[in-house]
Amino acid sequence: MKYPVSFWLKIALGACIFTGLKLVISYVALSSFTVMKIDAEFDHDDVIDVYYSSGIHGDGFRAEYSKRSQRYARGIRAVKPVFLSDHVARKIRIDTGTEPGAMKLFAITLVSYYGPDITFDYRQIYNNFKPNDNIDAFSLEQDHVLVKTASTDPFIVFSGEMMVDNYFLSTILPLMIALLAVVFVSHQPMLTFPAFADINAKRSSSGANVGALDGIRGMAALLVLGQHTGVMKGGGVFGVWLFFCLSGFLLATPFIQQPGRALSYSYMCHYITRRIKRIVPMYYTVITVTLLFLGKFEVAIRHYLFLEADGHYWTVAQEMFFYLLLPLVMAASAVFFRNKRGLAIIFLGLTAYLSNRFITIDVVPLYGDNVTLRPFVGVFLIGVLMSYIYNWARDRFSCRVEGAGFRRFFSISGLVLLLICLLISAHIIPGTETVDISTRPGWFGLGAGLFILFTLFARGTSLDRLMNLLPLRAVGLVGFSFYLLHPMMISCVRGITMYFANYYPVGILLFVLAGLASYTISAFTYSYIERPFIKSPDPKTLQSHPETLRTVT
């Protein structure tokens, strides 16, 4: 009988899930032990240190992954527990005392909640544990193993891999989960998963190249990740400027297309509601998990109220401040420059300049990480300015800007501009070693805004294709969750690799592992936390403004 390709793909998926779960369970459960009981006697007062490791990355043992027994009294046989606290102890090293002398080992027992106790009598200890060179004698006696040392750092190492026997956990459970996963995938095509389906389903009321804008957002998120993993020095700051400019660009577009919206009570209610739905659910979820659940109640409340923004959360407070300011700017533009986009462009350019120059901590202080932060509203306004320029140029010079020559010009200019900004951020260009782009939001915010503008004018060119790469658009779609979660994923990846593999990842490897972990979690948080709120607009508002449903922000 000939089976279709889809059948074999499901078999392969089930096999991969089964194998992966079997491996994971063997380490995190079957190789975790709560206590080691050591039956021993010393000819002097001493203690025993037990080192444990997953053994994935060789047999390396580290001091932070070790536990010490209670003190053994000289000449008294005793069973002393060493509490391993359910740590993975697939590889075990036993330091046979801190002082030179003789030790008798009678038995070793390991206790686990996931299977029967593992007990080594003195014969099994002799056959399964190997001494290091600092042990002078390791001999099998009548009812014990005799260990003699005359120097420091003596230890014995278990020669195999410690794991309890539990057929249900090692085989039945992985098989059941694999079968359930195959059934789920068979009846829930992954292409309908919101984080995947929305990559191509999103549409913009502005008619702009949304794919490229999602790609820019994805690139910005990866630049931030690159800086935090040490791959892209300074690139994270430029990524933040891209985020800010992109917010200003997208949020201003509906107001530019219909200036009267800035004076519409119903639309402004929709705008405010949508901004709250876009930021608050995911942000509050993260703050609840990282601060409130850890008992940092007052810090969590200040973050809920946007009175404090520690670490990378500082950008969220900046976004909220801009959201409150944008209606005022749009209302002023609508009142004084309705249908006069040239004057509006001059007004916004001047407003962005003055904001970057004069809105400091003395005007509006924002707090975070025990310092006062200035608002970077000028960078957002640069994005608003670019939105005005884009819509004005597209309406007035559509034939020219659509020409192949212009599009190639903007493509090359955008690529060169991006390269220059990143090289300056990383201090690679000679003479830029002292340039800190975080203290020059005006210039580098302008660079970010121009890059967005050039990308939109470069339709169908290499720059457009670069920003439309599927990985960039996929990350861009879940960009907010990705940004909020990536520091935790970096810590998680480092902790897991150190704990299980005794390895500290850096550079490209850390970037890739943390990036994959961040995207995986962000795909779920976007689908089940962000998206349900984003896709639930106010029916009364949509009755007056049905096109707002398609607005991408």
C-alpha positions in Angstrom: 0.0 0.0 0.0 1.3 3.4 -1.0 1.0 6.1 1.7 0.8 9.9 0.9 3.7 12.2 1.7 1.6 13.8 4.5 1.4 10.4 6.3 5.2 10.1 6.4 5.6 13.7 7.5 3.3 12.9 10.4 5.2 9.8 11.3 8.5 11.8 11.2 7.0 14.5 13.4 5.8 11.9 15.9 9.2 10.2 15.9 11.0 13.5 16.5 8.7 14.5 19.3 8.9 11.0 20.9 12.8 11.0 20.7 13.1 14.5 21.9 10.7 14.0 24.9 12.4 10.7 25.8 15.7 12.5 25.9 14.4 15.5 27.8 12.6 13.3 30.4 15.7 11.1 30.9 17.6 14.2 31.9 15.2 16.4 33.8 13.3 13.7 35.6 15.0 10.3 35.5 18.4 11.7 36.2 17.3 14.1 39.0 17.8 13.1 42.6 16.6 14.5 45.8 19.3 13.1 48.2 22.4 11.0 48.2 23.0 8.9 51.3 26.7 8.0 51.9 27.6 5.3 54.4 31.2 6.0 55.4 33.8 6.1 58.2 36.9 8.3 58.4 40.0 8.1 60.6 39.7 11.8 61.1 37.0 14.4 61.2 35.9 15.3 57.6 33.1 16.1 55.2 32.2 14.8 51.7 31.4 17.1 48.7 29.2 15.8 45.9 29.5 17.4 42.5 26.8 16.7 39.9 26.5 17.4 36.1 24.2 16.5 33.2 27.2 15.2 31.4 26.0 16.5 28.0 29.1 18.7 27.6 31.8 16.3 28.8 32.5 15.4 32.5 33.1 18.9 33.7 32.1 19.7 37.2 31.6 23.2 38.7 31.6 24.4 42.3 28.2 26.0 42.0 26.8 22.6 41.2 27.9 20.8 44.4 26.5 20.0 47.8 28.3 19.1 51.1 27.5 16.5 53.7 27.4 16.9 57.4 30.7 16.3 59.2 31.7 12.7 59.9 33.2 12.2 63.4 36.5 10.3 63.5 36.2 6.5 63.8 32.4 6.5 63.8 30.6 4.8 60.9 27.6 7.0 59.8 25.2 7.5 57.0 25.1 11.2 56.1 22.7 12.7 53.6 23.7 15.0 50.9 20.7 17.0 49.7 20.7 17.4 45.9 17.3 19.1 45.8 16.1 17.3 42.6 19.1 18.5 40.6 20.1 16.6 37.5 23.0 14.3 38.5 23.6 12.2 35.5 27.3 12.5 36.1 28.5 12.3 39.8 31.8 13.1 41.4 32.4 12.4 45.1 35.2 14.3 46.9 36.4 11.9 49.5 37.2 14.4 52.2 39.0 17.7 52.5 41.9 16.4 54.6 44.5 13.6 53.9 43.8 10.3 55.6 41.8 7.1 55.2 38.1 6.6 54.4 36.0 3.5 54.4 33.0 3.5 51.9 30.3 1.0 52.7 27.4 2.0 50.5 26.0 4.9 48.4 22.2 5.4 47.8 20.5 7.9 45.5 16.9 8.8 46.1 14.6 10.0 43.4 10.9 10.8 43.2 10.7 9.4 39.7 11.8 5.8 40.3 13.2 3.3 42.8 16.3 4.1 44.9 19.7 3.3 43.4 22.0 1.6 45.8 25.7 0.8 45.3 27.2 -1.7 47.8 31.0 -1.6 48.4 31.6 -4.0 45.5 29.6 -1.9 43.1 31.3 1.2 44.3 34.7 -0.4 43.5 33.5 -1.5 40.0 31.6 1.7 39.0 33.6 4.6 40.5 37.0 5.6 39.3 39.6 7.4 41.5 41.6 10.3 40.3 45.4 10.6 40.6 45.3 12.3 44.0 44.0 9.1 45.6 47.0 6.9 46.8 45.0 3.7 47.4 41.5 2.6 46.2 41.1 -1.0 47.3 38.3 -3.5 47.9 38.3 -4.8 51.5 36.1 -7.3 53.3 33.0 -5.1 53.7 34.1 -1.7 52.3 36.2 0.2 49.8 39.3 1.7 51.4 40.3 5.1 50.1 43.7 6.5 51.2 44.9 10.0 50.4 48.0 12.0 51.2 47.3 15.1 49.1 44.4 17.5 48.5 41.5 17.2 46.0 40.9 13.5 46.0 37.7 12.3 44.3 36.0 9.4 42.6 33.8 9.7 39.6 30.9 7.5 38.5 32.0 5.9 35.2 28.5 5.6 33.7 25.4 7.7 33.6 23.1 7.8 36.6 19.4 7.3 35.8 16.5 5.6 37.5 14.4 3.0 35.8 10.8 4.1 35.0 9.3 2.6 31.8 6.2 4.8 31.9 8.1 8.0 32.0 10.8 6.9 29.6 8.6 5.3 27.0 4.8 5.4 27.5 4.5 9.1 28.3 6.6 10.4 25.4 4.7 8.0 23.1 1.3 9.4 24.3 2.3 13.0 23.9 3.8 12.3 20.4 0.5 10.7 19.4 -1.5 13.6 20.8 0.7 16.1 18.9 0.3 14.3 15.6 -3.5 14.2 16.1 -3.5 18.0 17.0 -1.5 18.9 13.9 -3.6 16.7 11.7 -6.8 18.6 12.7 -5.2 22.0 13.2 -3.1 23.0 10.2 -0.2 25.1 11.3 -0.9 27.7 8.6 -4.0 28.7 10.5 -1.9 29.4 13.6 -2.4 33.2 14.1 1.3 34.0 14.4 1.9 32.3 11.0 -1.4 33.2 9.2 -1.1 36.9 10.0 2.3 37.2 8.3 0.6 37.5 4.9 -2.9 38.4 6.1 -2.2 41.8 7.5 -3.3 44.8 5.4 -2.8 48.5 5.8 -5.3 51.2 5.2 -2.5 53.4 3.9 -1.7 51.0 1.0 1.9 50.9 2.1 4.1 47.9 1.7 3.2 46.3 5.0 5.5 43.3 4.5 8.5 45.6 4.3 7.3 47.5 7.5 7.0 44.2 9.4 10.4 43.3 8.1 11.8 46.6 9.4 10.2 45.8 12.8 11.7 42.3 12.7 15.1 43.7 11.9 14.8 46.2 14.8 14.0 43.4 17.2 16.9 41.3 16.0 19.3 44.3 16.3 18.2 44.7 20.0 18.8 41.0 20.5 22.1 41.3 18.8 23.3 44.0 21.2 22.1 42.1 24.2 23.9 38.9 23.1 27.1 40.8 22.2 26.8 40.2 18.4 25.9 43.8 17.3 27.5 46.4 19.4 25.3 49.5 19.5 22.9 48.1 17.1 20.2 47.7 19.7 19.9 51.5 20.2 19.4 52.0 16.5 16.8 49.2 16.6 14.9 51.1 19.2 15.0 54.3 17.1 13.5 52.2 14.3 10.8 51.0 16.6 9.9 54.5 17.7 10.0 55.9 14.1 7.9 53.0 12.9 5.3 53.7 15.6 5.1 57.3 14.7 4.8 56.5 10.9 2.0 54.0 11.3 0.0 55.8 13.9 0.0 59.1 11.9 -1.1 57.5 8.6 -4.8 57.4 9.3 -4.8 61.0 10.6 -3.0 62.1 7.5 -5.4 60.4 5.1 -8.4 61.9 6.9 -7.3 64.9 9.0 -10.8 65.2 10.4 -10.2 62.1 12.5 -8.1 64.1 14.9 -11.2 66.1 15.8 -13.6 63.1 15.8 -14.6 62.1 19.3 -15.5 58.6 18.2 -12.3 58.0 16.3 -10.2 59.3 19.2 -12.0 56.9 21.6 -11.1 54.1 19.2 -7.5 55.3 19.0 -7.1 55.4 22.7 -8.8 52.0 23.2 -6.7 50.4 20.5 -3.5 51.7 22.0 -4.4 50.3 25.4 -5.3 46.9 23.9 -2.0 46.9 21.9 0.3 47.5 24.8 -1.3 46.8 28.2 -2.3 43.1 28.0 1.1 41.7 27.0 3.0 44.3 29.1 1.0 43.6 32.2 1.4 39.9 31.7 5.2 40.2 31.6 5.3 42.5 34.6 3.0 40.2 36.6 5.2 37.2 35.9 8.6 38.9 36.4 7.8 41.3 39.3 4.4 40.7 41.0 4.7 37.0 41.3 8.3 37.4 42.7 6.9 39.6 45.6 8.1 42.9 44.2 4.7 44.5 44.8 5.6 48.2 44.9 7.9 47.9 41.9 5.2 46.0 39.9 2.6 48.6 40.8 4.8 51.5 39.6 5.4 49.6 36.3 1.6 49.0 35.9 1.1 52.8 36.3 4.1 53.5 33.9 5.8 55.4 36.8 8.8 53.2 36.5 10.4 51.4 33.6 13.5 49.4 34.5 15.8 47.6 32.1 14.4 47.3 28.5 10.9 48.2 29.7 12.0 51.9 29.4 10.7 51.9 25.8 7.2 51.0 26.9 6.9 54.2 29.0 8.2 56.2 26.0 5.5 54.6 23.8 2.7 55.4 26.2 3.9 59.0 26.5 3.9 59.4 22.8 0.5 57.8 22.5 -0.9 60.6 24.7 0.9 63.3 22.8 0.1 62.3 19.2 -3.6 63.3 19.3 -2.6 66.8 20.3 0.0 67.0 17.4 -2.5 65.6 14.9 -5.3 68.0 16.2 -3.0 71.0 15.8 -2.1 69.9 12.2 -5.7 69.3 11.3 -6.8 72.8 12.6 -4.0 74.8 11.1 -2.8 72.8 8.1 -5.8 70.9 6.8 -5.1 69.9 3.1 -1.8 71.8 3.3 0.7 68.9 3.7 3.6 71.0 2.8 3.0 73.4 5.7 2.3 70.4 7.9 5.7 68.9 7.0 7.5 72.1 7.9 5.5 72.2 11.2 6.3 68.6 12.1 10.0 68.9 11.1 10.3 72.0 13.4 8.3 70.2 16.2 10.6 67.1 16.0 13.7 69.3 16.1 12.5 71.3 19.1 11.4 68.1 20.9 14.8 66.5 20.4 16.5 69.7 21.5 14.4 70.9 24.4 12.2 68.2 25.9 14.5 66.9 28.6 14.2 65.5 32.0 13.6 69.0 33.3 10.4 69.1 31.2 9.1 65.5 31.4 11.1 63.1 33.7 10.6 59.4 33.2 12.1 57.0 35.8 13.9 53.7 35.4 17.0 51.8 36.7 17.5 54.4 39.5 18.0 57.2 37.0 15.8 59.8 35.4 15.2 59.3 31.7 14.3 61.9 29.1 11.4 61.3 26.8 12.4 60.6 23.2 9.2 62.0 21.7 11.3 63.7 19.0 12.2 60.3 17.4 8.5 59.3 17.3 7.7 62.7 15.6 10.4 62.0 13.0 8.4 58.9 12.1 5.2 61.1 11.9 7.1 63.5 9.7 8.2 60.7 7.3 4.6 59.5 7.1 3.5 63.0 6.0 6.4 63.1 3.4 5.5 59.6 2.1 1.8 60.3 1.6 2.5 63.8 0.2 5.1 62.5 -2.3 3.0 59.5 -3.3 -0.1 61.7 -4.0 1.7 64.5 -5.7 4.6 62.7 -7.6 3.2 59.2 -7.9 4.5 58.8 -11.5 8.0 59.9 -10.7 8.5 58.0 -7.4 7.1 54.8 -9.1 9.8 55.0 -11.8 12.4 52.2 -11.9 15.3 54.7 -11.6 13.9 56.4 -8.5 13.2 53.1 -6.9 16.8 51.9 -7.5 18.1 55.2 -6.1 16.0 54.8 -2.9 17.1 51.2 -2.6 20.8 51.9 -2.8 20.4 55.0 -0.6 18.5 52.9 2.0 21.1 50.2 2.1 24.0 52.6 2.4 22.2 54.6 5.1 21.5 51.4 7.1 25.1 50.3 6.7 26.5 53.6 7.8 24.2 53.8 10.9 25.1 50.3 12.0 28.9 50.9 11.4 28.8 54.1 13.4 26.7 52.3 16.2 29.4 49.6 16.4 32.2 52.2 16.3 33.8 50.5 13.2 34.2 53.7 11.2 37.4 55.5 12.2 36.7 58.6 14.3 33.4 57.3 15.6 34.8 55.5 18.7 33.4 58.2 21.0 30.0 58.5 19.2 27.1 57.3 21.4 24.0 57.1 19.3 21.8 56.9 22.5 22.7 60.5 23.3 22.1 61.7 19.7 18.4 60.7 19.1 17.9 63.5 16.6 20.5 62.5 14.0 20.1 58.8 14.3 16.3 59.0 14.7 16.4 60.9 11.4 18.5 58.1 9.9 15.9 55.5 11.1 13.1 57.6 9.7 14.8 58.1 6.3 15.5 54.4 6.1 11.8 53.6 6.6 10.9 56.2 3.9 13.5 54.9 1.4 12.3 51.3 1.9 8.7 52.3 1.1 9.9 54.1 -2.1 12.1 51.2 -3.1 9.3 48.8 -4.0 10.4 45.8 -6.0 14.1 46.4 -5.4 16.8 44.6 -3.4 16.1 46.7 -0.3 12.4 45.8 -0.5 13.1 42.1 -1.0 15.5 42.2 1.9 12.9 43.7 4.3 10.3 41.2 2.9 12.3 38.2 3.9 10.0 35.7 5.7 12.1 35.4 8.9 12.2 39.2 9.3 8.4 39.6 8.7 7.7 36.7 11.1 9.7 38.2 13.9 8.3 41.6 13.1 4.7 40.4 13.4 5.4 39.2 17.0 7.9 42.1 17.6 6.4 43.5 20.8 6.3 40.1 22.5 9.8 39.3 21.1 11.2 42.6 22.5 9.6 42.1 26.0 10.6 38.5 26.3 14.1 38.3 24.8 16.1 39.2 27.9 14.4 36.4 29.8 15.1 34.0 26.9 18.8 35.0 27.0 18.9 34.2 30.7 17.0 31.0 30.2 19.3 29.8 27.4 22.4 30.6 29.4 21.0 28.9 32.5 19.9 25.7 30.6 23.2 25.3 28.8 25.2 25.9 32.0 23.1 23.6 34.0 22.8 20.7 31.6 25.9 21.1 29.4 28.3 23.1 31.6 28.7 25.5 28.8 28.3 29.3 28.6 27.1 30.3 25.2 28.2 33.6 23.7 28.1 35.4 20.4 26.4 33.9 17.4 25.4 30.7 19.2 23.7 32.7 22.0 22.0 34.9 19.4 20.6 32.0 17.5 19.5 30.0 20.5 17.9 33.0 22.3 16.4 34.2 19.0 14.7 30.8 18.4 13.5 30.6 22.0 12.2 34.2 21.9 10.3 33.7 18.6 8.8 30.4 19.8 7.4 31.9 23.0 6.4 35.1 21.2 4.4 33.3 18.6 2.2 31.9 21.4 1.9 35.1 23.4 1.1 37.1 20.2 -1.6 34.5 19.2 -3.2 34.1 22.6 -2.5 37.3 24.5 -1.9 40.2 22.0 -4.0 39.2 19.0 -7.3 38.6 20.8 -7.2 42.2 22.0 -5.9 43.7 18.7 -8.7 41.9 16.8 -11.5 43.1 19.0 -12.3 46.7 17.8 -15.2 48.8 19.1 -18.3 48.0 17.0 -19.6 51.6 17.4 -16.4 53.0 16.1 -16.3 50.6 13.1 -19.8 51.6 12.2 -18.5 55.2 11.6 -15.0 54.2 10.5 -15.0 50.7 9.0 -11.6 51.1 7.4 -9.9 51.3 10.8 -10.2 47.5 11.1 -7.5 47.2 8.5 -5.2 49.7 10.0 -1.9 48.2 10.9 -0.2 49.7 13.9 
